[in-house]
Amino acid sequence: MLREKVEEVLGKIRPFLQRDGGDVELVDVQPDGVVKVKLRGACSGCPGATMTLKNAIENTLKQEVPEVKAVEQVE
């Protein structure tokens, strides 16, 4: 159920990333509330990727899915 909620919220974020040539892929949702994602396209090599990850993705997920404790980027 938690994975579905996370996917739904990522679906809301994706259009903003895709507008700039990037994307986000859900890799894993761990039982402790850590979400692992992979940034794709322009986001994968962007110098602002960490800001995007923390400010856009993590903050939005934490607001909309209280079970989410952190978001980590994986390669």
PQR file with spaces between the fields and no chain letter, atoms N, CA, C, O and H, PARSE charges and radii, in Angstrom:
ATOM       1  N    MET     1       0.820   -1.202    0.000 -0.4000 1.5000
ATOM       2  CA   MET     1       0.000    0.000    0.000 -0.0000 2.0000
ATOM       3  C    MET     1       0.864    1.266    0.000  0.5500 1.7000
ATOM       4  O    MET     1       0.557    2.228   -0.704 -0.5500 1.4000
ATOM       5  N    LEU     2       1.944    1.263    0.791 -0.4000 1.5000
ATOM       6  CA   LEU     2       2.817    2.428    0.856 -0.0000 2.0000
ATOM       7  C    LEU     2       3.460    2.697   -0.499  0.5500 1.7000
ATOM       8  O    LEU     2       3.572    3.847   -0.922 -0.5500 1.4000
ATOM       9  H    LEU     2       2.193    0.482    1.363  0.4000 1.0000
ATOM      10  N    ARG     3       3.880    1.632   -1.176 -0.4000 1.5000
ATOM      11  CA   ARG     3       4.512    1.792   -2.496 -0.0000 2.0000
ATOM      12  C    ARG     3       3.549    2.459   -3.486  0.5500 1.7000
ATOM      13  O    ARG     3       3.955    3.309   -4.278 -0.5500 1.4000
ATOM      14  H    ARG     3       3.789    0.698   -0.832  0.4000 1.0000
ATOM      15  N    GLU     4       2.274    2.067   -3.435 -0.4000 1.5000
ATOM      16  CA   GLU     4       1.283    2.646   -4.336 -0.0000 2.0000
ATOM      17  C    GLU     4       1.098    4.139   -4.059  0.5500 1.7000
ATOM      18  O    GLU     4       0.969    4.938   -4.987 -0.5500 1.4000
ATOM      19  H    GLU     4       1.944    1.376   -2.791  0.4000 1.0000
ATOM      20  N    LYS     5       1.087    4.509   -2.773 -0.4000 1.5000
ATOM      21  CA   LYS     5       0.949    5.921   -2.417 -0.0000 2.0000
ATOM      22  C    LYS     5       2.136    6.720   -2.937  0.5500 1.7000
ATOM      23  O    LYS     5       1.968    7.815   -3.474 -0.5500 1.4000
ATOM      24  H    LYS     5       1.192    3.860   -2.020  0.4000 1.0000
ATOM      25  N    VAL     6       3.333    6.171   -2.776 -0.4000 1.5000
ATOM      26  CA   VAL     6       4.549    6.849   -3.236 -0.0000 2.0000
ATOM      27  C    VAL     6       4.515    7.003   -4.756  0.5500 1.7000
ATOM      28  O    VAL     6       4.836    8.072   -5.277 -0.5500 1.4000
ATOM      29  H    VAL     6       3.469    5.281   -2.339  0.4000 1.0000
ATOM      30  N    GLU     7       4.133    5.951   -5.466 -0.4000 1.5000
ATOM      31  CA   GLU     7       4.039    6.005   -6.934 -0.0000 2.0000
ATOM      32  C    GLU     7       3.051    7.094   -7.369  0.5500 1.7000
ATOM      33  O    GLU     7       3.305    7.821   -8.329 -0.5500 1.4000
ATOM      34  H    GLU     7       3.873    5.083   -5.043  0.4000 1.0000
ATOM      35  N    GLU     8       1.944    7.196   -6.668 -0.4000 1.5000
ATOM      36  CA   GLU     8       0.922    8.189   -7.007 -0.0000 2.0000
ATOM      37  C    GLU     8       1.481    9.614   -6.873  0.5500 1.7000
ATOM      38  O    GLU     8       1.255   10.458   -7.740 -0.5500 1.4000
ATOM      39  H    GLU     8       1.738    6.605   -5.888  0.4000 1.0000
ATOM      40  N    VAL     9       2.202    9.871   -5.797 -0.4000 1.5000
ATOM      41  CA   VAL     9       2.782   11.201   -5.587 -0.0000 2.0000
ATOM      42  C    VAL     9       3.885   11.469   -6.613  0.5500 1.7000
ATOM      43  O    VAL     9       3.980   12.578   -7.138 -0.5500 1.4000
ATOM      44  H    VAL     9       2.386    9.185   -5.093  0.4000 1.0000
ATOM      45  N    LEU    10       4.710   10.477   -6.899 -0.4000 1.5000
ATOM      46  CA   LEU    10       5.750   10.654   -7.919 -0.0000 2.0000
ATOM      47  C    LEU    10       5.119   10.973   -9.270  0.5500 1.7000
ATOM      48  O    LEU    10       5.692   11.715  -10.068 -0.5500 1.4000
ATOM      49  H    LEU    10       4.632    9.576   -6.472  0.4000 1.0000
ATOM      50  N    GLY    11       3.945   10.415   -9.524 -0.4000 1.5000
ATOM      51  CA   GLY    11       3.223   10.712  -10.760 -0.0000 2.0000
ATOM      52  C    GLY    11       2.846   12.186  -10.869  0.5500 1.7000
ATOM      53  O    GLY    11       2.750   12.727  -11.970 -0.5500 1.4000
ATOM      54  H    GLY    11       3.480    9.812   -8.876  0.4000 1.0000
ATOM      55  N    LYS    12       2.634   12.830   -9.727 -0.4000 1.5000
ATOM      56  CA   LYS    12       2.320   14.260   -9.723 -0.0000 2.0000
ATOM      57  C    LYS    12       3.581   15.104   -9.953  0.5500 1.7000
ATOM      58  O    LYS    12       3.510   16.189  -10.530 -0.5500 1.4000
ATOM      59  H    LYS    12       2.712   12.390   -8.832  0.4000 1.0000
ATOM      60  N    ILE    13       4.718   14.605   -9.503 -0.4000 1.5000
ATOM      61  CA   ILE    13       5.986   15.332   -9.611 -0.0000 2.0000
ATOM      62  C    ILE    13       6.593   15.186  -11.008  0.5500 1.7000
ATOM      63  O    ILE    13       7.228   16.112  -11.514 -0.5500 1.4000
ATOM      64  H    ILE    13       4.776   13.723   -9.033  0.4000 1.0000
ATOM      65  N    ARG    14       6.396   14.024  -11.625 -0.4000 1.5000
ATOM      66  CA   ARG    14       7.036   13.706  -12.914 -0.0000 2.0000
ATOM      67  C    ARG    14       6.891   14.775  -13.990  0.5500 1.7000
ATOM      68  O    ARG    14       7.881   15.102  -14.644 -0.5500 1.4000
ATOM      69  H    ARG    14       5.881   13.273  -11.213  0.4000 1.0000
ATOM      70  N    PRO    15       5.692   15.336  -14.203 -0.5600 1.5000
ATOM      71  CA   PRO    15       5.557   16.328  -15.287  0.2800 2.0000
ATOM      72  C    PRO    15       6.520   17.512  -15.146  0.5500 1.7000
ATOM      73  O    PRO    15       7.000   18.045  -16.147 -0.5500 1.4000
ATOM      74  N    PHE    16       6.797   17.919  -13.917 -0.4000 1.5000
ATOM      75  CA   PHE    16       7.722   19.035  -13.702 -0.0000 2.0000
ATOM      76  C    PHE    16       9.147   18.644  -14.065  0.5500 1.7000
ATOM      77  O    PHE    16       9.890   19.446  -14.630 -0.5500 1.4000
ATOM      78  H    PHE    16       6.407   17.487  -13.105  0.4000 1.0000
ATOM      79  N    LEU    17       9.526   17.422  -13.745 -0.4000 1.5000
ATOM      80  CA   LEU    17      10.865   16.934  -14.090 -0.0000 2.0000
ATOM      81  C    LEU    17      10.977   16.716  -15.597  0.5500 1.7000
ATOM      82  O    LEU    17      11.994   17.051  -16.205 -0.5500 1.4000
ATOM      83  H    LEU    17       8.922   16.770  -13.286  0.4000 1.0000
ATOM      84  N    GLN    18       9.938   16.160  -16.189 -0.4000 1.5000
ATOM      85  CA   GLN    18       9.961   15.862  -17.620 -0.0000 2.0000
ATOM      86  C    GLN    18       9.983   17.132  -18.461  0.5500 1.7000
ATOM      87  O    GLN    18      10.510   17.135  -19.573 -0.5500 1.4000
ATOM      88  H    GLN    18       9.112   15.888  -15.695  0.4000 1.0000
ATOM      89  N    ARG    19       9.420   18.197  -17.937 -0.4000 1.5000
ATOM      90  CA   ARG    19       9.427   19.474  -18.640 -0.0000 2.0000
ATOM      91  C    ARG    19      10.869   19.945  -18.876  0.5500 1.7000
ATOM      92  O    ARG    19      11.154   20.623  -19.863 -0.5500 1.4000
ATOM      93  H    ARG    19       8.992   18.195  -17.033  0.4000 1.0000
ATOM      94  N    ASP    20      11.766   19.580  -17.968 -0.4000 1.5000
ATOM      95  CA   ASP    20      13.176   19.957  -18.085 -0.0000 2.0000
ATOM      96  C    ASP    20      14.036   18.814  -18.621  0.5500 1.7000
ATOM      97  O    ASP    20      15.264   18.884  -18.560 -0.5500 1.4000
ATOM      98  H    ASP    20      11.535   19.028  -17.166  0.4000 1.0000
ATOM      99  N    GLY    21      13.406   17.765  -19.144 -0.4000 1.5000
ATOM     100  CA   GLY    21      14.150   16.657  -19.746 -0.0000 2.0000
ATOM     101  C    GLY    21      14.592   15.588  -18.771  0.5500 1.7000
ATOM     102  O    GLY    21      15.441   14.761  -19.102 -0.5500 1.4000
ATOM     103  H    GLY    21      12.408   17.709  -19.193  0.4000 1.0000
ATOM     104  N    GLY    22      14.026   15.592  -17.570 -0.4000 1.5000
ATOM     105  CA   GLY    22      14.406   14.595  -16.570 -0.0000 2.0000
ATOM     106  C    GLY    22      13.244   13.688  -16.212  0.5500 1.7000
ATOM     107  O    GLY    22      12.162   13.777  -16.792 -0.5500 1.4000
ATOM     108  H    GLY    22      13.336   16.264  -17.301  0.4000 1.0000
ATOM     109  N    ASP    23      13.487   12.816  -15.250 -0.4000 1.5000
ATOM     110  CA   ASP    23      12.455   11.909  -14.765 -0.0000 2.0000
ATOM     111  C    ASP    23      12.939   11.284  -13.466  0.5500 1.7000
ATOM     112  O    ASP    23      14.114   11.391  -13.114 -0.5500 1.4000
ATOM     113  H    ASP    23      14.366   12.744  -14.779  0.4000 1.0000
ATOM     114  N    VAL    24      12.031   10.634  -12.762 -0.4000 1.5000
ATOM     115  CA   VAL    24      12.376    9.930  -11.530 -0.0000 2.0000
ATOM     116  C    VAL    24      11.771    8.533  -11.601  0.5500 1.7000
ATOM     117  O    VAL    24      10.640    8.351  -12.052 -0.5500 1.4000
ATOM     118  H    VAL    24      11.077   10.547  -13.049  0.4000 1.0000
ATOM     119  N    GLU    25      12.546    7.553  -11.146 -0.4000 1.5000
ATOM     120  CA   GLU    25      12.096    6.160  -11.142 -0.0000 2.0000
ATOM     121  C    GLU    25      12.115    5.657   -9.705  0.5500 1.7000
ATOM     122  O    GLU    25      13.117    5.810   -9.006 -0.5500 1.4000
ATOM     123  H    GLU    25      13.465    7.701  -10.779  0.4000 1.0000
ATOM     124  N    LEU    26      11.021    5.063   -9.266 -0.4000 1.5000
ATOM     125  CA   LEU    26      10.969    4.472   -7.932 -0.0000 2.0000
ATOM     126  C    LEU    26      11.707    3.145   -7.954  0.5500 1.7000
ATOM     127  O    LEU    26      11.393    2.265   -8.755 -0.5500 1.4000
ATOM     128  H    LEU    26      10.207    4.939   -9.834  0.4000 1.0000
ATOM     129  N    VAL    27      12.695    3.002   -7.068 -0.4000 1.5000
ATOM     130  CA   VAL    27      13.475    1.774   -6.987 -0.0000 2.0000
ATOM     131  C    VAL    27      12.965    0.892   -5.855  0.5500 1.7000
ATOM     132  O    VAL    27      12.777   -0.311   -6.033 -0.5500 1.4000
ATOM     133  H    VAL    27      12.950    3.717   -6.417  0.4000 1.0000
ATOM     134  N    ASP    28      12.739    1.503   -4.676 -0.4000 1.5000
ATOM     135  CA   ASP    28      12.339    0.711   -3.520 -0.0000 2.0000
ATOM     136  C    ASP    28      11.683    1.601   -2.473  0.5500 1.7000
ATOM     137  O    ASP    28      11.998    2.785   -2.357 -0.5500 1.4000
ATOM     138  H    ASP    28      12.891    2.481   -4.532  0.4000 1.0000
ATOM     139  N    VAL    29      10.771    1.011   -1.718 -0.4000 1.5000
ATOM     140  CA   VAL    29      10.209    1.651   -0.539 -0.0000 2.0000
ATOM     141  C    VAL    29      10.471    0.685    0.604  0.5500 1.7000
ATOM     142  O    VAL    29       9.929   -0.420    0.629 -0.5500 1.4000
ATOM     143  H    VAL    29      10.515    0.049   -1.813  0.4000 1.0000
ATOM     144  N    GLN    30      11.299    1.103    1.546 -0.4000 1.5000
ATOM     145  CA   GLN    30      11.679    0.228    2.642 -0.0000 2.0000
ATOM     146  C    GLN    30      10.695    0.338    3.797  0.5500 1.7000
ATOM     147  O    GLN    30      10.038    1.367    3.955 -0.5500 1.4000
ATOM     148  H    GLN    30      11.739    2.001    1.526  0.4000 1.0000
ATOM     149  N    PRO    31      10.586   -0.711    4.603 -0.5600 1.5000
ATOM     150  CA   PRO    31       9.632   -0.709    5.723  0.2800 2.0000
ATOM     151  C    PRO    31       9.850    0.435    6.718  0.5500 1.7000
ATOM     152  O    PRO    31       8.914    0.844    7.405 -0.5500 1.4000
ATOM     153  N    ASP    32      11.089    0.956    6.799 -0.4000 1.5000
ATOM     154  CA   ASP    32      11.370    2.040    7.742 -0.0000 2.0000
ATOM     155  C    ASP    32      11.018    3.422    7.189  0.5500 1.7000
ATOM     156  O    ASP    32      11.286    4.437    7.831 -0.5500 1.4000
ATOM     157  H    ASP    32      11.850    0.624    6.241  0.4000 1.0000
ATOM     158  N    GLY    33      10.411    3.458    5.986 -0.4000 1.5000
ATOM     159  CA   GLY    33       9.968    4.718    5.415 -0.0000 2.0000
ATOM     160  C    GLY    33      10.982    5.409    4.521  0.5500 1.7000
ATOM     161  O    GLY    33      10.774    6.556    4.126 -0.5500 1.4000
ATOM     162  H    GLY    33      10.193    2.634    5.465  0.4000 1.0000
ATOM     163  N    VAL    34      12.076    4.733    4.196 -0.4000 1.5000
ATOM     164  CA   VAL    34      13.074    5.299    3.289 -0.0000 2.0000
ATOM     165  C    VAL    34      12.703    4.909    1.861  0.5500 1.7000
ATOM     166  O    VAL    34      12.516    3.734    1.546 -0.5500 1.4000
ATOM     167  H    VAL    34      12.245    3.801    4.517  0.4000 1.0000
ATOM     168  N    VAL    35      12.603    5.928    1.008 -0.4000 1.5000
ATOM     169  CA   VAL    35      12.251    5.717   -0.394 -0.0000 2.0000
ATOM     170  C    VAL    35      13.526    5.874   -1.225  0.5500 1.7000
ATOM     171  O    VAL    35      14.248    6.861   -1.084 -0.5500 1.4000
ATOM     172  H    VAL    35      12.755    6.883    1.264  0.4000 1.0000
ATOM     173  N    LYS    36      13.794    4.905   -2.080 -0.4000 1.5000
ATOM     174  CA   LYS    36      14.973    4.962   -2.945 -0.0000 2.0000
ATOM     175  C    LYS    36      14.513    5.229   -4.373  0.5500 1.7000
ATOM     176  O    LYS    36      13.653    4.529   -4.908 -0.5500 1.4000
ATOM     177  H    LYS    36      13.208    4.103   -2.194  0.4000 1.0000
ATOM     178  N    VAL    37      15.107    6.261   -4.981 -0.4000 1.5000
ATOM     179  CA   VAL    37      14.738    6.644   -6.338 -0.0000 2.0000
ATOM     180  C    VAL    37      15.983    6.784   -7.198  0.5500 1.7000
ATOM     181  O    VAL    37      17.094    6.961   -6.699 -0.5500 1.4000
ATOM     182  H    VAL    37      15.806    6.829   -4.547  0.4000 1.0000
ATOM     183  N    LYS    38      15.768    6.702   -8.487 -0.4000 1.5000
ATOM     184  CA   LYS    38      16.832    6.927   -9.459 -0.0000 2.0000
ATOM     185  C    LYS    38      16.399    8.088  -10.340  0.5500 1.7000
ATOM     186  O    LYS    38      15.316    8.064  -10.925 -0.5500 1.4000
ATOM     187  H    LYS    38      14.865    6.558   -8.892  0.4000 1.0000
ATOM     188  N    LEU    39      17.254    9.106  -10.430 -0.4000 1.5000
ATOM     189  CA   LEU    39      16.970   10.233  -11.306 -0.0000 2.0000
ATOM     190  C    LEU    39      17.409    9.873  -12.709  0.5500 1.7000
ATOM     191  O    LEU    39      18.475    9.287  -12.898 -0.5500 1.4000
ATOM     192  H    LEU    39      18.134    9.125   -9.955  0.4000 1.0000
ATOM     193  N    ARG    40      16.603   10.216  -13.690 -0.4000 1.5000
ATOM     194  CA   ARG    40      16.846    9.842  -15.082 -0.0000 2.0000
ATOM     195  C    ARG    40      16.967   11.079  -15.962  0.5500 1.7000
ATOM     196  O    ARG    40      16.612   12.186  -15.558 -0.5500 1.4000
ATOM     197  H    ARG    40      15.737   10.692  -13.537  0.4000 1.0000
ATOM     198  N    GLY    41      17.469   10.871  -17.161 -0.4000 1.5000
ATOM     199  CA   GLY    41      17.534   11.935  -18.162 -0.0000 2.0000
ATOM     200  C    GLY    41      18.390   13.092  -17.688  0.5500 1.7000
ATOM     201  O    GLY    41      19.457   12.885  -17.111 -0.5500 1.4000
ATOM     202  H    GLY    41      17.757    9.972  -17.490  0.4000 1.0000
ATOM     203  N    ALA    42      17.933   14.299  -17.927 -0.4000 1.5000
ATOM     204  CA   ALA    42      18.691   15.496  -17.561 -0.0000 2.0000
ATOM     205  C    ALA    42      18.920   15.570  -16.055  0.5500 1.7000
ATOM     206  O    ALA    42      19.899   16.170  -15.613 -0.5500 1.4000
ATOM     207  H    ALA    42      17.066   14.467  -18.396  0.4000 1.0000
ATOM     208  N    CYS    43      18.051   14.983  -15.276 -0.4000 1.5000
ATOM     209  CA   CYS    43      18.197   15.037  -13.814 -0.0000 2.0000
ATOM     210  C    CYS    43      19.393   14.226  -13.317  0.5500 1.7000
ATOM     211  O    CYS    43      19.967   14.546  -12.276 -0.5500 1.4000
ATOM     212  H    CYS    43      17.255   14.496  -15.635  0.4000 1.0000
ATOM     213  N    SER    44      19.770   13.188  -14.047 -0.4000 1.5000
ATOM     214  CA   SER    44      20.831   12.302  -13.557 -0.0000 2.0000
ATOM     215  C    SER    44      22.182   12.986  -13.476  0.5500 1.7000
ATOM     216  O    SER    44      22.981   12.647  -12.603 -0.5500 1.4000
ATOM     217  H    SER    44      19.304   12.928  -14.893  0.4000 1.0000
ATOM     218  N    GLY    45      22.466   13.931  -14.348 -0.4000 1.5000
ATOM     219  CA   GLY    45      23.754   14.594  -14.313 -0.0000 2.0000
ATOM     220  C    GLY    45      23.686   16.061  -13.947  0.5500 1.7000
ATOM     221  O    GLY    45      24.684   16.777  -14.031 -0.5500 1.4000
ATOM     222  H    GLY    45      21.818   14.207  -15.058  0.4000 1.0000
ATOM     223  N    CYS    46      22.526   16.503  -13.547 -0.4000 1.5000
ATOM     224  CA   CYS    46      22.318   17.922  -13.259 -0.0000 2.0000
ATOM     225  C    CYS    46      22.973   18.310  -11.935  0.5500 1.7000
ATOM     226  O    CYS    46      22.857   17.587  -10.946 -0.5500 1.4000
ATOM     227  H    CYS    46      21.715   15.921  -13.479  0.4000 1.0000
ATOM     228  N    PRO    47      23.665   19.459  -11.917 -0.5600 1.5000
ATOM     229  CA   PRO    47      24.259   19.923  -10.665  0.2800 2.0000
ATOM     230  C    PRO    47      23.204   20.215   -9.584  0.5500 1.7000
ATOM     231  O    PRO    47      23.508   20.171   -8.392 -0.5500 1.4000
ATOM     232  N    GLY    48      21.998   20.505   -9.994 -0.4000 1.5000
ATOM     233  CA   GLY    48      20.922   20.784   -9.042 -0.0000 2.0000
ATOM     234  C    GLY    48      20.125   19.558   -8.637  0.5500 1.7000
ATOM     235  O    GLY    48      19.076   19.685   -8.005 -0.5500 1.4000
ATOM     236  H    GLY    48      21.751   20.541  -10.963  0.4000 1.0000
ATOM     237  N    ALA    49      20.602   18.374   -8.988 -0.4000 1.5000
ATOM     238  CA   ALA    49      19.849   17.146   -8.721 -0.0000 2.0000
ATOM     239  C    ALA    49      19.596   16.935   -7.230  0.5500 1.7000
ATOM     240  O    ALA    49      18.515   16.489   -6.845 -0.5500 1.4000
ATOM     241  H    ALA    49      21.454   18.270   -9.501  0.4000 1.0000
ATOM     242  N    THR    50      20.576   17.249   -6.390 -0.4000 1.5000
ATOM     243  CA   THR    50      20.391   17.068   -4.950 -0.0000 2.0000
ATOM     244  C    THR    50      19.299   17.989   -4.432  0.5500 1.7000
ATOM     245  O    THR    50      18.487   17.594   -3.596 -0.5500 1.4000
ATOM     246  H    THR    50      21.454   17.612   -6.703  0.4000 1.0000
ATOM     247  N    MET    51      19.282   19.220   -4.934 -0.4000 1.5000
ATOM     248  CA   MET    51      18.226   20.160   -4.523 -0.0000 2.0000
ATOM     249  C    MET    51      16.867   19.665   -4.993  0.5500 1.7000
ATOM     250  O    MET    51      15.886   19.740   -4.252 -0.5500 1.4000
ATOM     251  H    MET    51      19.941   19.541   -5.614  0.4000 1.0000
ATOM     252  N    THR    52      16.804   19.158   -6.219 -0.4000 1.5000
ATOM     253  CA   THR    52      15.547   18.622   -6.739 -0.0000 2.0000
ATOM     254  C    THR    52      15.096   17.459   -5.871  0.5500 1.7000
ATOM     255  O    THR    52      13.924   17.360   -5.506 -0.5500 1.4000
ATOM     256  H    THR    52      17.601   19.097   -6.821  0.4000 1.0000
ATOM     257  N    LEU    53      16.039   16.577   -5.542 -0.4000 1.5000
ATOM     258  CA   LEU    53      15.719   15.395   -4.749 -0.0000 2.0000
ATOM     259  C    LEU    53      15.164   15.791   -3.387  0.5500 1.7000
ATOM     260  O    LEU    53      14.125   15.280   -2.969 -0.5500 1.4000
ATOM     261  H    LEU    53      16.991   16.657   -5.838  0.4000 1.0000
ATOM     262  N    LYS    54      15.840   16.687   -2.699 -0.4000 1.5000
ATOM     263  CA   LYS    54      15.429   17.061   -1.342 -0.0000 2.0000
ATOM     264  C    LYS    54      14.248   18.029   -1.334  0.5500 1.7000
ATOM     265  O    LYS    54      13.273   17.813   -0.613 -0.5500 1.4000
ATOM     266  H    LYS    54      16.684   17.102   -3.038  0.4000 1.0000
ATOM     267  N    ASN    55      14.330   19.088   -2.126 -0.4000 1.5000
ATOM     268  CA   ASN    55      13.311   20.141   -2.072 -0.0000 2.0000
ATOM     269  C    ASN    55      12.011   19.754   -2.750  0.5500 1.7000
ATOM     270  O    ASN    55      10.935   20.051   -2.232 -0.5500 1.4000
ATOM     271  H    ASN    55      15.122   19.264   -2.711  0.4000 1.0000
ATOM     272  N    ALA    56      12.089   19.104   -3.883 -0.4000 1.5000
ATOM     273  CA   ALA    56      10.861   18.778   -4.614 -0.0000 2.0000
ATOM     274  C    ALA    56      10.342   17.393   -4.250  0.5500 1.7000
ATOM     275  O    ALA    56       9.210   17.245   -3.791 -0.5500 1.4000
ATOM     276  H    ALA    56      12.963   18.862   -4.303  0.4000 1.0000
ATOM     277  N    ILE    57      11.163   16.402   -4.454 -0.4000 1.5000
ATOM     278  CA   ILE    57      10.697   15.016   -4.305 -0.0000 2.0000
ATOM     279  C    ILE    57      10.486   14.653   -2.836  0.5500 1.7000
ATOM     280  O    ILE    57       9.395   14.229   -2.455 -0.5500 1.4000
ATOM     281  H    ILE    57      12.083   16.522   -4.826  0.4000 1.0000
ATOM     282  N    GLU    58      11.521   14.817   -2.008 -0.4000 1.5000
ATOM     283  CA   GLU    58      11.409   14.399   -0.605 -0.0000 2.0000
ATOM     284  C    GLU    58      10.348   15.208    0.141  0.5500 1.7000
ATOM     285  O    GLU    58       9.516   14.631    0.841 -0.5500 1.4000
ATOM     286  H    GLU    58      12.407   15.161   -2.317  0.4000 1.0000
ATOM     287  N    ASN    59      10.364   16.521    0.003 -0.4000 1.5000
ATOM     288  CA   ASN    59       9.390   17.344    0.725 -0.0000 2.0000
ATOM     289  C    ASN    59       7.959   17.022    0.327  0.5500 1.7000
ATOM     290  O    ASN    59       7.075   16.942    1.179 -0.5500 1.4000
ATOM     291  H    ASN    59      11.039   16.990   -0.566  0.4000 1.0000
ATOM     292  N    THR    60       7.731   16.837   -0.968 -0.4000 1.5000
ATOM     293  CA   THR    60       6.378   16.515   -1.443 -0.0000 2.0000
ATOM     294  C    THR    60       5.933   15.156   -0.921  0.5500 1.7000
ATOM     295  O    THR    60       4.801   15.000   -0.463 -0.5500 1.4000
ATOM     296  H    THR    60       8.449   16.903   -1.661  0.4000 1.0000
ATOM     297  N    LEU    61       6.830   14.170   -0.992 -0.4000 1.5000
ATOM     298  CA   LEU    61       6.472   12.836   -0.497 -0.0000 2.0000
ATOM     299  C    LEU    61       6.167   12.870    1.000  0.5500 1.7000
ATOM     300  O    LEU    61       5.192   12.262    1.442 -0.5500 1.4000
ATOM     301  H    LEU    61       7.749   14.297   -1.364  0.4000 1.0000
ATOM     302  N    LYS    62       6.980   13.567    1.778 -0.4000 1.5000
ATOM     303  CA   LYS    62       6.754   13.632    3.227 -0.0000 2.0000
ATOM     304  C    LYS    62       5.430   14.317    3.555  0.5500 1.7000
ATOM     305  O    LYS    62       4.745   13.923    4.499 -0.5500 1.4000
ATOM     306  H    LYS    62       7.771   14.061    1.418  0.4000 1.0000
ATOM     307  N    GLN    63       5.067   15.334    2.786 -0.4000 1.5000
ATOM     308  CA   GLN    63       3.795   16.035    3.016 -0.0000 2.0000
ATOM     309  C    GLN    63       2.605   15.154    2.704  0.5500 1.7000
ATOM     310  O    GLN    63       1.627   15.123    3.452 -0.5500 1.4000
ATOM     311  H    GLN    63       5.623   15.654    2.019  0.4000 1.0000
ATOM     312  N    GLU    64       2.692   14.438    1.595 -0.4000 1.5000
ATOM     313  CA   GLU    64       1.526   13.678    1.131 -0.0000 2.0000
ATOM     314  C    GLU    64       1.477   12.246    1.648  0.5500 1.7000
ATOM     315  O    GLU    64       0.409   11.636    1.682 -0.5500 1.4000
ATOM     316  H    GLU    64       3.486   14.462    0.987  0.4000 1.0000
ATOM     317  N    VAL    65       2.624   11.706    2.049 -0.4000 1.5000
ATOM     318  CA   VAL    65       2.683   10.336    2.574 -0.0000 2.0000
ATOM     319  C    VAL    65       3.485   10.396    3.881  0.5500 1.7000
ATOM     320  O    VAL    65       4.708   10.256    3.860 -0.5500 1.4000
ATOM     321  H    VAL    65       3.492   12.202    2.021  0.4000 1.0000
ATOM     322  N    PRO    66       2.811   10.602    5.010 -0.5600 1.5000
ATOM     323  CA   PRO    66       3.501   10.802    6.284  0.2800 2.0000
ATOM     324  C    PRO    66       4.432    9.645    6.685  0.5500 1.7000
ATOM     325  O    PRO    66       5.350    9.841    7.482 -0.5500 1.4000
ATOM     326  N    GLU    67       4.203    8.463    6.147 -0.4000 1.5000
ATOM     327  CA   GLU    67       5.062    7.313    6.476 -0.0000 2.0000
ATOM     328  C    GLU    67       6.465    7.455    5.901  0.5500 1.7000
ATOM     329  O    GLU    67       7.393    6.790    6.362 -0.5500 1.4000
ATOM     330  H    GLU    67       3.457    8.304    5.500  0.4000 1.0000
ATOM     331  N    VAL    68       6.629    8.319    4.896 -0.4000 1.5000
ATOM     332  CA   VAL    68       7.941    8.520    4.274 -0.0000 2.0000
ATOM     333  C    VAL    68       8.816    9.336    5.217  0.5500 1.7000
ATOM     334  O    VAL    68       8.441   10.430    5.640 -0.5500 1.4000
ATOM     335  H    VAL    68       5.875    8.859    4.522  0.4000 1.0000
ATOM     336  N    LYS    69       9.987    8.790    5.541 -0.4000 1.5000
ATOM     337  CA   LYS    69      10.929    9.449    6.451 -0.0000 2.0000
ATOM     338  C    LYS    69      12.072   10.128    5.711  0.5500 1.7000
ATOM     339  O    LYS    69      12.586   11.153    6.158 -0.5500 1.4000
ATOM     340  H    LYS    69      10.291    7.901    5.198  0.4000 1.0000
ATOM     341  N    ALA    70      12.474    9.551    4.566 -0.4000 1.5000
ATOM     342  CA   ALA    70      13.598   10.107    3.796 -0.0000 2.0000
ATOM     343  C    ALA    70      13.536    9.580    2.379  0.5500 1.7000
ATOM     344  O    ALA    70      12.921    8.551    2.102 -0.5500 1.4000
ATOM     345  H    ALA    70      12.056    8.718    4.203  0.4000 1.0000
ATOM     346  N    VAL    71      14.197   10.322    1.476 -0.4000 1.5000
ATOM     347  CA   VAL    71      14.317    9.890    0.086 -0.0000 2.0000
ATOM     348  C    VAL    71      15.808    9.880   -0.248  0.5500 1.7000
ATOM     349  O    VAL    71      16.513   10.862   -0.016 -0.5500 1.4000
ATOM     350  H    VAL    71      14.697   11.158    1.701  0.4000 1.0000
ATOM     351  N    GLU    72      16.274    8.763   -0.792 -0.4000 1.5000
ATOM     352  CA   GLU    72      17.676    8.621   -1.150 -0.0000 2.0000
ATOM     353  C    GLU    72      17.798    8.307   -2.625  0.5500 1.7000
ATOM     354  O    GLU    72      16.987    7.579   -3.198 -0.5500 1.4000
ATOM     355  H    GLU    72      15.701    7.966   -0.980  0.4000 1.0000
ATOM     356  N    GLN    73      18.831    8.875   -3.226 -0.4000 1.5000
ATOM     357  CA   GLN    73      19.105    8.616   -4.642 -0.0000 2.0000
ATOM     358  C    GLN    73      20.038    7.420   -4.754  0.5500 1.7000
ATOM     359  O    GLN    73      21.003    7.301   -3.999 -0.5500 1.4000
ATOM     360  H    GLN    73      19.489    9.466   -2.761  0.4000 1.0000
ATOM     361  N    VAL    74      19.744    6.537   -5.699 -0.4000 1.5000
ATOM     362  CA   VAL    74      20.622    5.400   -5.999 -0.0000 2.0000
ATOM     363  C    VAL    74      21.057    5.509   -7.438  0.5500 1.7000
ATOM     364  O    VAL    74      20.390    6.142   -8.257 -0.5500 1.4000
ATOM     365  H    VAL    74      18.960    6.634   -6.312  0.4000 1.0000
ATOM     366  N    GLU    75      22.170    4.893   -7.741 -0.4000 1.5000
ATOM     367  CA   GLU    75      22.692    4.918   -9.117 -0.0000 2.0000
ATOM     368  C    GLU    75      22.138    3.779   -9.931  0.5500 1.7000
ATOM     369  O    GLU    75      22.468    3.645  -11.109 -0.5500 1.4000
ATOM     370  H    GLU    75      22.712    4.378   -7.076  0.4000 1.0000
